[in-house]
Amino acid sequence: MKNPLNCLKEFKSLSSGKSGYIYSLKELEKQGIGNLKRLPVSIKIVLESVLRNCDGVLANEGDVKRLANWNAKQPGDYEVPFVVSRIVLQDFTGVPLLVDLAAMRDAAARQGKDPSVVEPLVPVDLVVDHSVQMDSAGSANSYNINLDLEFKRNSERYEFLKWGQQAFKTFSVVPPSTGIIHQVNLEYLARLVFESQVDGKTLFYPDTLVGTDSHTTMINGLGVVGWGVGGIEAEAGMLGQPVSFKVPEVIGVRVFGKLNDGVSATDIALTVTQILRNEKVVGKFVEFFGEGAKMLPLADRATIANMAPEYGATMGYFPVDEKTLEYMRLSGRSEEQISLIKDYFEEQGIFGIREDGECDYTKVVDLDLSKIRPCVAGHKRPQDRIELPDLKKSVSALLEQSGKSSSQKVSTNKGEISNGSVLIAAITSCTNTSNPSVIIAAALLAKKACEFGLKPPSYVKTSFAPGSRVVSDYLECAGLQKYLDEIGFNLAGYGCATCIGNSGPLEESVSKAVKENDLLCASVLSGNRNFEARVHAQIKANYLMSPQLVVAFALAGRVDIDMESEPVGVSKDGKAVYLKDIMPSSREVEECMANCIKKEMFAKRYSDMSGPKLWQAVESPEGALYKWNEKSTYIQNPPFFDAFTMGETTLPSLNSLRALAIFGDSVTTDHISPAGSILPESPAGRYLRENGVEVKDFNSFGSRRGNDRVMARGTFANVRIKNLIAGGVEGGYTKIDGEGENVYIFDACQAYAAQNRGLIVFGGRDYGMGSSRDWAAKGTSLLGVRAVVAKSFERIHRSNLIGMGILPFEFASGEDASTLKLDGTETFSISGLEGGITPAMSAKLKIERKDGTVDFANLLLRIDTPVEVEYYKRGGILPYVLKKILEK
């Protein structure tokens, strides 16, 4: 066991009876290295990892000393080599990651190496939660119908996952219909303190992680340092590489005041999202402190932490304290583990939420809980908070701006609908169902609605997809599920569902009415993202809100309503019923929670992880190497290692590039990455039909992420994306050489590839914001894009582009595609990198116009760290890591 900086110290947890060694932060401070008492807790936990892995390869003494001397006001400009304790995956991003591991084993075998050398070096847990769709909703049979369809659609993927579970020693799968990754992580996977054998000695260290879902940050509410990364970063982390990131600023959020009655955790989370997005916390750590933070229940902390990607932060961190331990006890963790956690965190000086002034922050932002009001966010961004009384005015303005009228009525088999009608009302998993307070509130509201005889209009597709089976247990214990059932919020599955676009179809006549009349209808969901076309391709206005408000708006059937002054419905005896008549008080919710949530529920659910009988019946191949099926339309051997050699890599030319696309601001990874349904006439749809797949069996892009042929064809194919080269029409189109008719982007790329022409993409501000979708970068690479030039990048996507061998540049002098008057007819070359690449270097964009004139623009290379330079020089992170493994 290495002993960097003489900080290895014996540790005894008297209350748990455990003993061994730790890398002591107190010992580090005794040596005069840094003033650790002033460091935020989140920085200290990262510092422990750097100290523990200080072997001269993963990290060195300079890395330790720089971070130990972190300066709040001027953190510096260096990379932190962060080695995590474990990895979590969801199945949409986890399947392609497993595909890449299988392909790496094939590549190792082709080099004459033992393929088993490719093995995760830290525990990897994959939670199958993204595959259930709301095909059926609002009936007693919805759960079983959706589960059966899930297994019929995904049998190949599930066979592959089971192969992975037997092929890799440190790879485990949490079966379908168990819950969502974040809630399972909170309730079951998180350890807070790891205990490992190193050189024959017991070593204790903090639970840290990265996950292939951007909302991995939900675990920050439990005091675990971790965040979302792309699959390619996660692969490096699970193969022992540091997850390198630029040293962050840490924004402290001082929480104080007391919540008013009826204000929900969702209201807090949406308010925090708006405040911190305005504070521009992208790429920064956020750490909550103060008396108000101490008082927040663990579930509320998790709800706020979940939204970190929405406010743009790397993390939204709450340190471990007594409420953390209470939650660990409630969720069935052993007393021995809880005692170990407290003793370890106290010994390291990282236990407890800080008071004002106890440590240094780059900036402090105030959050007064007493000023928070019930609210929603929409119609297409989570940071666009609207206080509940103002929603009607906001919707009216949206309709007016869109040239729509709420008085327009269209008949369907489900009743009359109009602009502003709610067509989808989903109590969906992410953010909220780990929080019993809002679920109980929704169920109590449903109970009161039933007593008044209220029901949603027939055109509202209602669904309930909790993030854990424990939710069903406490609702059953409270006797409340029957009321949700009565108004259509029947259990429809345990998974992400509507929040990620698996909302299923609208009723046929409703769908037809929306399409033929170009109606601007709405969805309401208790999720965390509402980007364009994310929830459903036909629904243009999407509003985030608490589960109780989801039920209320489902009852109203429309979003153009003032919930304070207008009734949500009419009772069975003809009286107007208002939201205040059915909204439960905070006291009612708390009393119900106290009586119905029990430790035994968690222990029972997580004692058996064998999954449903359908999962148990799945048969899979065995062996270290996967037996690829060339006829499979779900799982294919990707081309990322086709040119792999142990020698030098030839970097692609940046001369004579053609523009594939020119985008405006806020193009998200949902716009870029293949997601949602596959249209029959699209390139991906044509591919599937040519391979014998019927349209009814297309499934979603997410379910086919293990097949690069499908995914490349779906990149930049979102129905709402607007490419200015294509005249700004919606959909994945471009013009070849900027001229002629619009063609599918994939078809254009095929034409460019035949000419051996490299491609460039232009973007605006916040290019790549949104979920950590590795296919947004993988697909861009497979289409032949060599560089992306934008006004600014979101953190994860910028990193993933480099990880796939694509150079990200920012305009350095205020220009953009608009000011440069780019239209796609130009030829582009990038110079200035010929002498070798270094982080943040300058470059020059040469623009050769169709009329022969030439212009130039200054660029900043957004390769930020030396390790990113190495990734790019090897053609991406995957060949870089594979070469390092095979060199051992």
PERAKA-V465496 format. One record per run of one state. SS is the DSSP state (@ for helix, = for strand, . for the rest). FROM is the first residue (numbers start at 0). TO is the last residue. If there is no record, write none. Layout:
ss->SS from->FROM to->TO
ss->SS from->FROM to->TO
This chain:
ss->. from->0 to->2
ss->@ from->3 to->5
ss->. from->6 to->6
ss->= from->7 to->12
ss->. from->13 to->16
ss->= from->17 to->22
ss->. from->23 to->23
ss->@ from->24 to->29
ss->. from->30 to->34
ss->@ from->35 to->37
ss->. from->38 to->39
ss->@ from->40 to->51
ss->. from->52 to->52
ss->= from->53 to->53
ss->. from->54 to->57
ss->= from->58 to->58
ss->. from->59 to->59
ss->@ from->60 to->67
ss->. from->68 to->77
ss->= from->78 to->81
ss->. from->82 to->84
ss->= from->85 to->89
ss->@ from->90 to->109
ss->. from->110 to->113
ss->@ from->114 to->116
ss->. from->117 to->121
ss->= from->122 to->126
ss->. from->127 to->140
ss->@ from->141 to->166
ss->. from->167 to->169
ss->= from->170 to->173
ss->. from->174 to->177
ss->= from->178 to->178
ss->. from->179 to->179
ss->@ from->180 to->188
ss->. from->189 to->191
ss->= from->192 to->197
ss->. from->198 to->199
ss->= from->200 to->205
ss->. from->206 to->206
ss->= from->207 to->210
ss->. from->211 to->212
ss->@ from->213 to->221
ss->. from->222 to->223
ss->= from->224 to->227
ss->. from->228 to->229
ss->@ from->230 to->237
ss->. from->238 to->241
ss->= from->242 to->245
ss->. from->246 to->248
ss->= from->249 to->255
ss->. from->256 to->263
ss->@ from->264 to->277
ss->. from->278 to->283
ss->= from->284 to->288
ss->. from->289 to->289
ss->@ from->290 to->294
ss->. from->295 to->296
ss->@ from->297 to->305
ss->. from->306 to->306
ss->@ from->307 to->310
ss->. from->311 to->313
ss->= from->314 to->316
ss->. from->317 to->320
ss->@ from->321 to->329
ss->. from->330 to->333
ss->@ from->334 to->346
ss->. from->347 to->361
ss->= from->362 to->367
ss->@ from->368 to->370
ss->. from->371 to->373
ss->= from->374 to->376
ss->. from->377 to->383
ss->= from->384 to->386
ss->@ from->387 to->400
ss->. from->401 to->408
ss->= from->409 to->411
ss->. from->412 to->413
ss->= from->414 to->416
ss->. from->417 to->419
ss->= from->420 to->426
ss->. from->427 to->434
ss->@ from->435 to->451
ss->. from->452 to->459
ss->= from->460 to->463
ss->. from->464 to->466
ss->= from->467 to->467
ss->@ from->468 to->477
ss->. from->478 to->479
ss->@ from->480 to->485
ss->. from->486 to->489
ss->= from->490 to->490
ss->. from->491 to->495
ss->@ from->496 to->499
ss->. from->500 to->506
ss->@ from->507 to->516
ss->. from->517 to->520
ss->= from->521 to->524
ss->. from->525 to->539
ss->= from->540 to->543
ss->. from->544 to->545
ss->@ from->546 to->555
ss->. from->556 to->556
ss->= from->557 to->557
ss->. from->558 to->567
ss->= from->568 to->569
ss->. from->570 to->574
ss->= from->575 to->576
ss->. from->577 to->577
ss->@ from->578 to->581
ss->. from->582 to->584
ss->@ from->585 to->595
ss->. from->596 to->597
ss->@ from->598 to->606
ss->. from->607 to->611
ss->@ from->612 to->615
ss->. from->616 to->637
ss->@ from->638 to->640
ss->. from->641 to->655
ss->= from->656 to->661
ss->. from->662 to->666
ss->= from->667 to->667
ss->@ from->668 to->671
ss->. from->672 to->675
ss->= from->676 to->676
ss->. from->677 to->681
ss->@ from->682 to->689
ss->. from->690 to->693
ss->@ from->694 to->696
ss->. from->697 to->698
ss->= from->699 to->699
ss->. from->700 to->700
ss->@ from->701 to->703
ss->. from->704 to->706
ss->@ from->707 to->713
ss->. from->714 to->720
ss->= from->721 to->721
ss->. from->722 to->722
ss->@ from->723 to->725
ss->. from->726 to->728
ss->= from->729 to->729
ss->. from->730 to->731
ss->= from->732 to->733
ss->. from->734 to->734
ss->@ from->735 to->737
ss->. from->738 to->741
ss->= from->742 to->743
ss->@ from->744 to->753
ss->. from->754 to->757
ss->= from->758 to->761
ss->. from->762 to->765
ss->= from->766 to->766
ss->. from->767 to->767
ss->= from->768 to->768
ss->. from->769 to->772
ss->@ from->773 to->781
ss->. from->782 to->783
ss->= from->784 to->789
ss->. from->790 to->791
ss->= from->792 to->792
ss->. from->793 to->793
ss->@ from->794 to->802
ss->. from->803 to->805
ss->= from->806 to->810
ss->. from->811 to->825
ss->= from->826 to->830
ss->. from->831 to->840
ss->= from->841 to->847
ss->. from->848 to->852
ss->= from->853 to->860
ss->. from->861 to->864
ss->@ from->865 to->872
ss->. from->873 to->875
ss->@ from->876 to->886
ss->. from->887 to->887
